[in-house]
Amino acid sequence: PPGPRLAVAHEAFLHVDVLLRGLLSRRAAWRGADLRRLDFAHRLVSADGDGGRRAVLVATFRCPPAVPPTGVYLRVDLMDGTHAELGWVRARGGGVGTDLG
């Protein structure tokens, strides 16, 4: 049928849970936490103009009962899986702090 056509430049798959567990397992504040109980959510913040290959996302998570809700901003290359931590935040008594030990 005539009309606009959709072209897919890249197709990628990202396991946010695996990425978070890897990040957290390397941080002293999370050693000993039961990461199988990790409760998380994520949102896309932005994607670059290069066909959407690189994206910035924010993931918020908690690991009951010991660790308060925490978040991390990540820049992820969706094609090769590399990532960079852009910043961390932690909820603190109704506010947000950056003390992540």
Biopython code that builds the backbone (N, CA, C, O; Angstrom):
import numpy as np
from Bio.PDB.StructureBuilder import StructureBuilder

atoms = [
    (1, "PRO", "N", (0.830, -1.200, 0.000)),
    (1, "PRO", "CA", (0.000, 0.000, 0.000)),
    (1, "PRO", "C", (0.870, 1.257, 0.000)),
    (1, "PRO", "O", (1.918, 1.281, 0.645)),
    (2, "PRO", "N", (0.453, 2.284, -0.705)),
    (2, "PRO", "CA", (1.206, 3.534, -0.720)),
    (2, "PRO", "C", (1.145, 4.228, 0.640)),
    (2, "PRO", "O", (0.223, 4.006, 1.425)),
    (3, "GLY", "N", (2.138, 5.064, 0.901)),
    (3, "GLY", "CA", (2.167, 5.797, 2.161)),
    (3, "GLY", "C", (3.531, 5.741, 2.795)),
    (3, "GLY", "O", (4.456, 5.135, 2.254)),
    (4, "PRO", "N", (3.659, 6.378, 3.952)),
    (4, "PRO", "CA", (4.960, 6.404, 4.623)),
    (4, "PRO", "C", (5.392, 5.006, 5.068)),
    (4, "PRO", "O", (4.570, 4.163, 5.427)),
    (5, "ARG", "N", (6.681, 4.794, 5.031)),
    (5, "ARG", "CA", (7.241, 3.510, 5.453)),
    (5, "ARG", "C", (8.187, 3.750, 6.618)),
    (5, "ARG", "O", (8.844, 4.788, 6.708)),
    (6, "LEU", "N", (8.239, 2.796, 7.477)),
    (6, "LEU", "CA", (9.105, 2.862, 8.641)),
    (6, "LEU", "C", (10.393, 2.106, 8.350)),
    (6, "LEU", "O", (10.362, 0.956, 7.911)),
    (7, "ALA", "N", (11.518, 2.753, 8.595)),
    (7, "ALA", "CA", (12.815, 2.100, 8.440)),
    (7, "ALA", "C", (13.441, 1.959, 9.824)),
    (7, "ALA", "O", (13.489, 2.926, 10.584)),
    (8, "VAL", "N", (13.911, 0.785, 10.150)),
    (8, "VAL", "CA", (14.545, 0.532, 11.440)),
    (8, "VAL", "C", (16.054, 0.603, 11.241)),
    (8, "VAL", "O", (16.629, -0.219, 10.527)),
    (9, "ALA", "N", (16.701, 1.596, 11.879)),
    (9, "ALA", "CA", (18.149, 1.772, 11.742)),
    (9, "ALA", "C", (18.913, 0.774, 12.602)),
    (9, "ALA", "O", (19.892, 0.180, 12.149)),
    (10, "HIS", "N", (18.469, 0.591, 13.835)),
    (10, "HIS", "CA", (19.129, -0.319, 14.769)),
    (10, "HIS", "C", (18.063, -1.021, 15.596)),
    (10, "HIS", "O", (17.011, -0.453, 15.888)),
    (11, "GLU", "N", (18.345, -2.239, 15.963)),
    (11, "GLU", "CA", (17.491, -2.939, 16.905)),
    (11, "GLU", "C", (18.398, -3.459, 18.005)),
    (11, "GLU", "O", (19.389, -4.139, 17.740)),
    (12, "ALA", "N", (18.046, -3.131, 19.256)),
    (12, "ALA", "CA", (18.918, -3.491, 20.373)),
    (12, "ALA", "C", (18.090, -4.050, 21.521)),
    (12, "ALA", "O", (16.879, -3.843, 21.596)),
    (13, "PHE", "N", (18.760, -4.749, 22.398)),
    (13, "PHE", "CA", (18.128, -5.386, 23.542)),
    (13, "PHE", "C", (18.971, -5.062, 24.763)),
    (13, "PHE", "O", (20.184, -5.272, 24.733)),
    (14, "LEU", "N", (18.383, -4.564, 25.822)),
    (14, "LEU", "CA", (19.123, -4.194, 27.022)),
    (14, "LEU", "C", (18.474, -4.836, 28.239)),
    (14, "LEU", "O", (17.287, -4.632, 28.493)),
    (15, "HIS", "N", (19.241, -5.605, 28.987)),
    (15, "HIS", "CA", (18.771, -6.206, 30.241)),
    (15, "HIS", "C", (19.118, -5.245, 31.371)),
    (15, "HIS", "O", (20.215, -5.324, 31.923)),
    (16, "VAL", "N", (18.217, -4.348, 31.724)),
    (16, "VAL", "CA", (18.482, -3.362, 32.762)),
    (16, "VAL", "C", (18.747, -4.040, 34.096)),
    (16, "VAL", "O", (19.607, -3.585, 34.850)),
    (17, "ASP", "N", (18.038, -5.108, 34.407)),
    (17, "ASP", "CA", (18.252, -5.801, 35.677)),
    (17, "ASP", "C", (19.665, -6.361, 35.779)),
    (17, "ASP", "O", (20.284, -6.268, 36.839)),
    (18, "VAL", "N", (20.185, -6.936, 34.711)),
    (18, "VAL", "CA", (21.542, -7.489, 34.708)),
    (18, "VAL", "C", (22.561, -6.358, 34.837)),
    (18, "VAL", "O", (23.539, -6.486, 35.574)),
    (19, "LEU", "N", (22.340, -5.262, 34.130)),
    (19, "LEU", "CA", (23.225, -4.105, 34.216)),
    (19, "LEU", "C", (23.279, -3.562, 35.643)),
    (19, "LEU", "O", (24.361, -3.286, 36.160)),
    (20, "LEU", "N", (22.120, -3.409, 36.280)),
    (20, "LEU", "CA", (22.078, -2.898, 37.655)),
    (20, "LEU", "C", (22.746, -3.844, 38.640)),
    (20, "LEU", "O", (23.505, -3.401, 39.502)),
    (21, "ARG", "N", (22.478, -5.126, 38.529)),
    (21, "ARG", "CA", (23.099, -6.081, 39.449)),
    (21, "ARG", "C", (24.623, -6.050, 39.317)),
    (21, "ARG", "O", (25.333, -6.153, 40.317)),
    (22, "GLY", "N", (25.124, -5.909, 38.098)),
    (22, "GLY", "CA", (26.564, -5.802, 37.890)),
    (22, "GLY", "C", (27.141, -4.553, 38.528)),
    (22, "GLY", "O", (28.177, -4.615, 39.189)),
    (23, "LEU", "N", (26.476, -3.410, 38.333)),
    (23, "LEU", "CA", (26.933, -2.157, 38.941)),
    (23, "LEU", "C", (26.938, -2.258, 40.461)),
    (23, "LEU", "O", (27.919, -1.898, 41.112)),
    (24, "LEU", "N", (25.848, -2.744, 41.016)),
    (24, "LEU", "CA", (25.703, -2.781, 42.467)),
    (24, "LEU", "C", (26.655, -3.783, 43.124)),
    (24, "LEU", "O", (27.136, -3.541, 44.231)),
    (25, "SER", "N", (26.925, -4.884, 42.465)),
    (25, "SER", "CA", (27.805, -5.886, 43.064)),
    (25, "SER", "C", (29.230, -5.364, 43.223)),
    (25, "SER", "O", (30.000, -5.916, 44.009)),
    (26, "ARG", "N", (29.594, -4.309, 42.490)),
    (26, "ARG", "CA", (30.933, -3.740, 42.585)),
    (26, "ARG", "C", (31.014, -2.550, 43.542)),
    (26, "ARG", "O", (32.086, -1.962, 43.688)),
    (27, "ARG", "N", (29.921, -2.183, 44.194)),
    (27, "ARG", "CA", (29.914, -1.032, 45.095)),
    (27, "ARG", "C", (29.887, -1.505, 46.544)),
    (27, "ARG", "O", (29.104, -2.382, 46.908)),
    (28, "ALA", "N", (30.752, -0.915, 47.366)),
    (28, "ALA", "CA", (30.899, -1.324, 48.770)),
    (28, "ALA", "C", (29.587, -1.230, 49.541)),
    (28, "ALA", "O", (29.293, -2.103, 50.357)),
    (29, "ALA", "N", (28.790, -0.184, 49.299)),
    (29, "ALA", "CA", (27.545, 0.018, 50.043)),
    (29, "ALA", "C", (26.538, -1.105, 49.791)),
    (29, "ALA", "O", (25.623, -1.294, 50.592)),
    (30, "TRP", "N", (26.687, -1.845, 48.706)),
    (30, "TRP", "CA", (25.721, -2.888, 48.350)),
    (30, "TRP", "C", (26.260, -4.294, 48.574)),
    (30, "TRP", "O", (25.539, -5.266, 48.349)),
    (31, "ARG", "N", (27.499, -4.426, 49.007)),
    (31, "ARG", "CA", (28.039, -5.766, 49.248)),
    (31, "ARG", "C", (27.236, -6.442, 50.342)),
    (31, "ARG", "O", (26.963, -5.838, 51.380)),
    (32, "GLY", "N", (26.868, -7.655, 50.124)),
    (32, "GLY", "CA", (26.087, -8.403, 51.102)),
    (32, "GLY", "C", (24.587, -8.250, 50.918)),
    (32, "GLY", "O", (23.818, -8.983, 51.541)),
    (33, "ALA", "N", (24.149, -7.318, 50.081)),
    (33, "ALA", "CA", (22.709, -7.160, 49.826)),
    (33, "ALA", "C", (22.233, -8.322, 48.955)),
    (33, "ALA", "O", (22.971, -8.811, 48.099)),
    (34, "ASP", "N", (21.022, -8.745, 49.177)),
    (34, "ASP", "CA", (20.443, -9.822, 48.380)),
    (34, "ASP", "C", (19.893, -9.224, 47.088)),
    (34, "ASP", "O", (18.739, -8.797, 47.039)),
    (35, "LEU", "N", (20.719, -9.194, 46.043)),
    (35, "LEU", "CA", (20.342, -8.547, 44.792)),
    (35, "LEU", "C", (19.265, -9.316, 44.032)),
    (35, "LEU", "O", (18.743, -8.822, 43.033)),
    (36, "ARG", "N", (18.930, -10.513, 44.490)),
    (36, "ARG", "CA", (17.808, -11.236, 43.876)),
    (36, "ARG", "C", (16.488, -10.553, 44.212)),
    (36, "ARG", "O", (15.491, -10.746, 43.516)),
    (37, "ARG", "N", (16.477, -9.753, 45.280)),
    (37, "ARG", "CA", (15.266, -9.048, 45.699)),
    (37, "ARG", "C", (15.222, -7.619, 45.174)),
    (37, "ARG", "O", (14.404, -6.816, 45.623)),
    (38, "LEU", "N", (16.092, -7.300, 44.233)),
    (38, "LEU", "CA", (16.175, -5.959, 43.674)),
    (38, "LEU", "C", (14.847, -5.571, 43.011)),
    (38, "LEU", "O", (14.349, -6.264, 42.124)),
    (39, "ASP", "N", (14.299, -4.461, 43.462)),
    (39, "ASP", "CA", (13.052, -3.921, 42.924)),
    (39, "ASP", "C", (13.430, -2.647, 42.170)),
    (39, "ASP", "O", (13.925, -1.702, 42.783)),
    (40, "PHE", "N", (13.207, -2.599, 40.853)),
    (40, "PHE", "CA", (13.677, -1.449, 40.093)),
    (40, "PHE", "C", (12.671, -0.998, 39.032)),
    (40, "PHE", "O", (11.758, -1.728, 38.645)),
    (41, "ALA", "N", (12.883, 0.230, 38.589)),
    (41, "ALA", "CA", (12.140, 0.793, 37.459)),
    (41, "ALA", "C", (13.128, 1.637, 36.675)),
    (41, "ALA", "O", (14.111, 2.115, 37.242)),
    (42, "HIS", "N", (12.891, 1.831, 35.392)),
    (42, "HIS", "CA", (13.789, 2.666, 34.596)),
    (42, "HIS", "C", (12.994, 3.459, 33.574)),
    (42, "HIS", "O", (11.899, 3.072, 33.167)),
    (43, "ARG", "N", (13.577, 4.577, 33.173)),
    (43, "ARG", "CA", (12.954, 5.444, 32.174)),
    (43, "ARG", "C", (14.028, 5.983, 31.249)),
    (43, "ARG", "O", (15.143, 6.275, 31.682)),
    (44, "LEU", "N", (13.695, 6.112, 29.999)),
    (44, "LEU", "CA", (14.577, 6.728, 29.026)),
    (44, "LEU", "C", (14.576, 8.236, 29.253)),
    (44, "LEU", "O", (13.512, 8.852, 29.311)),
    (45, "VAL", "N", (15.749, 8.831, 29.379)),
    (45, "VAL", "CA", (15.864, 10.274, 29.540)),
    (45, "VAL", "C", (16.072, 10.916, 28.183)),
    (45, "VAL", "O", (15.417, 11.906, 27.857)),
    (46, "SER", "N", (16.986, 10.359, 27.380)),
    (46, "SER", "CA", (17.235, 10.903, 26.045)),
    (46, "SER", "C", (17.918, 9.857, 25.179)),
    (46, "SER", "O", (18.485, 8.885, 25.677)),
    (47, "ALA", "N", (17.853, 10.076, 23.883)),
    (47, "ALA", "CA", (18.576, 9.255, 22.914)),
    (47, "ALA", "C", (19.278, 10.208, 21.963)),
    (47, "ALA", "O", (18.762, 11.285, 21.665)),
    (48, "ASP", "N", (20.456, 9.813, 21.482)),
    (48, "ASP", "CA", (21.205, 10.712, 20.620)),
    (48, "ASP", "C", (20.633, 10.743, 19.213)),
    (48, "ASP", "O", (19.750, 9.956, 18.871)),
    (49, "GLY", "N", (21.142, 11.654, 18.407)),
    (49, "GLY", "CA", (20.670, 11.794, 17.035)),
    (49, "GLY", "C", (21.320, 10.826, 16.074)),
    (49, "GLY", "O", (21.062, 10.891, 14.871)),
    (50, "ASP", "N", (22.159, 9.927, 16.571)),
    (50, "ASP", "CA", (22.865, 8.955, 15.739)),
    (50, "ASP", "C", (22.038, 7.679, 15.602)),
    (50, "ASP", "O", (22.543, 6.581, 15.833)),
    (51, "GLY", "N", (20.796, 7.820, 15.234)),
    (51, "GLY", "CA", (19.937, 6.651, 15.080)),
    (51, "GLY", "C", (19.499, 6.039, 16.397)),
    (51, "GLY", "O", (18.963, 4.931, 16.420)),
    (52, "GLY", "N", (19.723, 6.753, 17.498)),
    (52, "GLY", "CA", (19.312, 6.244, 18.799)),
    (52, "GLY", "C", (20.218, 5.177, 19.372)),
    (52, "GLY", "O", (19.816, 4.432, 20.266)),
    (53, "ARG", "N", (21.455, 5.094, 18.859)),
    (53, "ARG", "CA", (22.378, 4.060, 19.340)),
    (53, "ARG", "C", (22.739, 4.259, 20.805)),
    (53, "ARG", "O", (22.798, 3.292, 21.565)),
    (54, "ARG", "N", (22.979, 5.498, 21.208)),
    (54, "ARG", "CA", (23.325, 5.790, 22.597)),
    (54, "ARG", "C", (22.142, 6.445, 23.288)),
    (54, "ARG", "O", (21.464, 7.304, 22.726)),
    (55, "ALA", "N", (21.915, 6.019, 24.514)),
    (55, "ALA", "CA", (20.780, 6.535, 25.259)),
    (55, "ALA", "C", (21.211, 6.854, 26.684)),
    (55, "ALA", "O", (22.144, 6.254, 27.217)),
    (56, "VAL", "N", (20.515, 7.806, 27.286)),
    (56, "VAL", "CA", (20.693, 8.100, 28.703)),
    (56, "VAL", "C", (19.417, 7.630, 29.386)),
    (56, "VAL", "O", (18.311, 7.973, 28.969)),
    (57, "LEU", "N", (19.585, 6.842, 30.437)),
    (57, "LEU", "CA", (18.416, 6.391, 31.178)),
    (57, "LEU", "C", (18.657, 6.578, 32.658)),
    (57, "LEU", "O", (19.796, 6.648, 33.119)),
    (58, "VAL", "N", (17.571, 6.658, 33.387)),
    (58, "VAL", "CA", (17.658, 6.703, 34.842)),
    (58, "VAL", "C", (16.979, 5.447, 35.361)),
    (58, "VAL", "O", (15.886, 5.083, 34.925)),
    (59, "ALA", "N", (17.649, 4.798, 36.298)),
    (59, "ALA", "CA", (17.086, 3.611, 36.932)),
    (59, "ALA", "C", (16.981, 3.895, 38.419)),
    (59, "ALA", "O", (17.941, 4.347, 39.042)),
    (60, "THR", "N", (15.831, 3.633, 38.978)),
    (60, "THR", "CA", (15.633, 3.762, 40.417)),
    (60, "THR", "C", (15.388, 2.369, 40.962)),
    (60, "THR", "O", (14.764, 1.531, 40.312)),
    (61, "PHE", "N", (15.891, 2.132, 42.173)),
    (61, "PHE", "CA", (15.791, 0.785, 42.703)),
    (61, "PHE", "C", (15.909, 0.795, 44.210)),
    (61, "PHE", "O", (16.350, 1.769, 44.820)),
    (62, "ARG", "N", (15.501, -0.322, 44.790)),
    (62, "ARG", "CA", (15.683, -0.567, 46.215)),
    (62, "ARG", "C", (15.864, -2.061, 46.386)),
    (62, "ARG", "O", (15.456, -2.863, 45.545)),
    (63, "CYS", "N", (16.478, -2.408, 47.487)),
    (63, "CYS", "CA", (16.727, -3.808, 47.779)),
    (63, "CYS", "C", (16.338, -4.011, 49.235)),
    (63, "CYS", "O", (17.179, -3.885, 50.126)),
    (64, "PRO", "N", (15.074, -4.324, 49.483)),
    (64, "PRO", "CA", (14.581, -4.389, 50.856)),
    (64, "PRO", "C", (15.323, -5.447, 51.662)),
    (64, "PRO", "O", (15.788, -6.432, 51.089)),
    (65, "PRO", "N", (15.445, -5.273, 52.948)),
    (65, "PRO", "CA", (14.937, -4.146, 53.718)),
    (65, "PRO", "C", (15.998, -3.093, 54.026)),
    (65, "PRO", "O", (15.664, -2.026, 54.541)),
    (66, "ALA", "N", (17.272, -3.365, 53.724)),
    (66, "ALA", "CA", (18.351, -2.550, 54.273)),
    (66, "ALA", "C", (18.674, -1.260, 53.517)),
    (66, "ALA", "O", (19.064, -0.280, 54.153)),
    (67, "VAL", "N", (18.533, -1.217, 52.227)),
    (67, "VAL", "CA", (19.034, -0.090, 51.453)),
    (67, "VAL", "C", (17.887, 0.816, 51.012)),
    (67, "VAL", "O", (16.916, 0.343, 50.423)),
    (68, "PRO", "N", (17.994, 2.135, 51.296)),
    (68, "PRO", "CA", (16.924, 3.054, 50.882)),
    (68, "PRO", "C", (16.860, 3.183, 49.359)),
    (68, "PRO", "O", (17.818, 2.828, 48.673)),
    (69, "PRO", "N", (15.748, 3.683, 48.825)),
    (69, "PRO", "CA", (15.634, 3.860, 47.374)),
    (69, "PRO", "C", (16.801, 4.687, 46.823)),
    (69, "PRO", "O", (17.191, 5.702, 47.401)),
    (70, "THR", "N", (17.336, 4.238, 45.717)),
    (70, "THR", "CA", (18.518, 4.818, 45.106)),
    (70, "THR", "C", (18.277, 4.922, 43.608)),
    (70, "THR", "O", (17.448, 4.199, 43.057)),
    (71, "GLY", "N", (18.999, 5.822, 42.951)),
    (71, "GLY", "CA", (18.884, 5.953, 41.508)),
    (71, "GLY", "C", (20.236, 6.206, 40.879)),
    (71, "GLY", "O", (21.147, 6.723, 41.526)),
    (72, "VAL", "N", (20.362, 5.840, 39.618)),
    (72, "VAL", "CA", (21.595, 6.090, 38.874)),
    (72, "VAL", "C", (21.225, 6.521, 37.454)),
    (72, "VAL", "O", (20.331, 5.957, 36.823)),
    (73, "TYR", "N", (21.938, 7.535, 36.978)),
    (73, "TYR", "CA", (21.821, 7.959, 35.589)),
    (73, "TYR", "C", (22.932, 7.272, 34.815)),
    (73, "TYR", "O", (24.090, 7.299, 35.231)),
    (74, "LEU", "N", (22.586, 6.659, 33.697)),
    (74, "LEU", "CA", (23.544, 5.902, 32.891)),
    (74, "LEU", "C", (23.490, 6.337, 31.436)),
    (74, "LEU", "O", (22.414, 6.598, 30.897)),
    (75, "ARG", "N", (24.654, 6.413, 30.806)),
    (75, "ARG", "CA", (24.719, 6.562, 29.348)),
    (75, "ARG", "C", (25.078, 5.184, 28.820)),
    (75, "ARG", "O", (26.106, 4.628, 29.207)),
    (76, "VAL", "N", (24.261, 4.629, 27.954)),
    (76, "VAL", "CA", (24.435, 3.258, 27.469)),
    (76, "VAL", "C", (24.533, 3.260, 25.954)),
    (76, "VAL", "O", (23.732, 3.898, 25.272)),
    (77, "ASP", "N", (25.516, 2.545, 25.434)),
    (77, "ASP", "CA", (25.594, 2.291, 23.999)),
    (77, "ASP", "C", (24.815, 1.006, 23.763)),
    (77, "ASP", "O", (25.244, -0.070, 24.180)),
    (78, "LEU", "N", (23.698, 1.115, 23.111)),
    (78, "LEU", "CA", (22.801, -0.033, 22.953)),
    (78, "LEU", "C", (23.337, -1.102, 22.003)),
    (78, "LEU", "O", (22.857, -2.235, 22.011)),
    (79, "MET", "N", (24.321, -0.751, 21.192)),
    (79, "MET", "CA", (24.843, -1.736, 20.247)),
    (79, "MET", "C", (25.975, -2.585, 20.833)),
    (79, "MET", "O", (26.072, -3.776, 20.537)),
    (80, "ASP", "N", (26.832, -1.978, 21.663)),
    (80, "ASP", "CA", (27.932, -2.778, 22.198)),
    (80, "ASP", "C", (27.845, -3.004, 23.709)),
    (80, "ASP", "O", (28.693, -3.691, 24.277)),
    (81, "GLY", "N", (26.833, -2.435, 24.365)),
    (81, "GLY", "CA", (26.597, -2.690, 25.779)),
    (81, "GLY", "C", (27.467, -1.909, 26.744)),
    (81, "GLY", "O", (27.337, -2.077, 27.957)),
    (82, "THR", "N", (28.357, -1.053, 26.237)),
    (82, "THR", "CA", (29.174, -0.262, 27.152)),
    (82, "THR", "C", (28.304, 0.793, 27.827)),
    (82, "THR", "O", (27.285, 1.222, 27.285)),
    (83, "HIS", "N", (28.728, 1.199, 29.017)),
    (83, "HIS", "CA", (27.947, 2.186, 29.745)),
    (83, "HIS", "C", (28.857, 3.041, 30.619)),
    (83, "HIS", "O", (29.981, 2.653, 30.936)),
    (84, "ALA", "N", (28.352, 4.205, 30.999)),
    (84, "ALA", "CA", (29.059, 5.098, 31.913)),
    (84, "ALA", "C", (28.064, 5.577, 32.957)),
    (84, "ALA", "O", (26.919, 5.898, 32.638)),
    (85, "GLU", "N", (28.505, 5.622, 34.195)),
    (85, "GLU", "CA", (27.672, 6.146, 35.275)),
    (85, "GLU", "C", (27.780, 7.669, 35.249)),
    (85, "GLU", "O", (28.877, 8.216, 35.364)),
    (86, "LEU", "N", (26.663, 8.346, 35.100)),
    (86, "LEU", "CA", (26.663, 9.809, 35.038)),
    (86, "LEU", "C", (26.416, 10.442, 36.399)),
    (86, "LEU", "O", (26.856, 11.566, 36.640)),
    (87, "GLY", "N", (25.732, 9.756, 37.280)),
    (87, "GLY", "CA", (25.460, 10.298, 38.604)),
    (87, "GLY", "C", (24.563, 9.378, 39.401)),
    (87, "GLY", "O", (23.760, 8.629, 38.845)),
    (88, "TRP", "N", (24.714, 9.446, 40.739)),
    (88, "TRP", "CA", (23.930, 8.625, 41.654)),
    (88, "TRP", "C", (23.144, 9.529, 42.588)),
    (88, "TRP", "O", (23.612, 10.607, 42.955)),
    (89, "VAL", "N", (21.960, 9.097, 42.971)),
    (89, "VAL", "CA", (21.150, 9.804, 43.965)),
    (89, "VAL", "C", (20.530, 8.782, 44.904)),
    (89, "VAL", "O", (20.299, 7.633, 44.526)),
    (90, "ARG", "N", (20.266, 9.211, 46.122)),
    (90, "ARG", "CA", (19.634, 8.323, 47.106)),
    (90, "ARG", "C", (18.566, 9.110, 47.849)),
    (90, "ARG", "O", (18.799, 10.241, 48.274)),
    (91, "ALA", "N", (17.398, 8.506, 48.002)),
    (91, "ALA", "CA", (16.324, 9.133, 48.767)),
    (91, "ALA", "C", (16.730, 9.194, 50.232)),
    (91, "ALA", "O", (17.333, 8.261, 50.761)),
    (92, "ARG", "N", (16.396, 10.294, 50.875)),
    (92, "ARG", "CA", (16.774, 10.477, 52.271)),
    (92, "ARG", "C", (15.658, 11.204, 52.996)),
    (92, "ARG", "O", (15.512, 12.417, 52.845)),
    (93, "GLY", "N", (14.887, 10.504, 53.761)),
    (93, "GLY", "CA", (13.841, 11.143, 54.563)),
    (93, "GLY", "C", (12.920, 12.043, 53.770)),
    (93, "GLY", "O", (12.591, 13.142, 54.216)),
    (94, "GLY", "N", (12.502, 11.599, 52.612)),
    (94, "GLY", "CA", (11.595, 12.395, 51.795)),
    (94, "GLY", "C", (12.310, 13.305, 50.808)),
    (94, "GLY", "O", (11.678, 13.867, 49.913)),
    (95, "GLY", "N", (13.641, 13.458, 50.964)),
    (95, "GLY", "CA", (14.406, 14.289, 50.042)),
    (95, "GLY", "C", (15.364, 13.424, 49.239)),
    (95, "GLY", "O", (15.337, 12.196, 49.325)),
    (96, "VAL", "N", (16.194, 14.072, 48.474)),
    (96, "VAL", "CA", (17.166, 13.344, 47.667)),
    (96, "VAL", "C", (18.553, 13.826, 48.047)),
    (96, "VAL", "O", (18.792, 15.030, 48.140)),
    (97, "GLY", "N", (19.469, 12.890, 48.267)),
    (97, "GLY", "CA", (20.853, 13.220, 48.568)),
    (97, "GLY", "C", (21.772, 12.515, 47.586)),
    (97, "GLY", "O", (21.304, 11.787, 46.711)),
    (98, "THR", "N", (23.072, 12.725, 47.723)),
    (98, "THR", "CA", (24.014, 12.068, 46.831)),
    (98, "THR", "C", (25.052, 11.252, 47.591)),
    (98, "THR", "O", (26.063, 10.864, 47.006)),
    (99, "ASP", "N", (24.837, 10.983, 48.865)),
    (99, "ASP", "CA", (25.774, 10.213, 49.671)),
    (99, "ASP", "C", (25.601, 8.728, 49.381)),
    (99, "ASP", "O", (24.637, 8.111, 49.835)),
    (100, "LEU", "N", (26.516, 8.167, 48.640)),
    (100, "LEU", "CA", (26.355, 6.763, 48.266)),
    (100, "LEU", "C", (27.463, 5.867, 48.755)),
    (100, "LEU", "O", (27.517, 4.696, 48.380)),
    (101, "GLY", "N", (28.351, 6.384, 49.584)),
    (101, "GLY", "CA", (29.405, 5.581, 50.209)),
    (101, "GLY", "C", (30.094, 4.659, 49.331)),
    (101, "GLY", "O", (30.994, 3.944, 49.771)),
]
sb = StructureBuilder()
sb.init_structure("model")
sb.init_model(0)
sb.init_chain("A")
sb.init_seg("    ")
for serial, (resi, resn, name, xyz) in enumerate(atoms, 1):
    if name == "N":
        sb.init_residue(resn, " ", resi, " ")
    sb.init_atom(name, np.array(xyz, "f"), 0.0, 1.0, " ", f" {name:<3s}", serial, name[0])
structure = sb.get_structure()
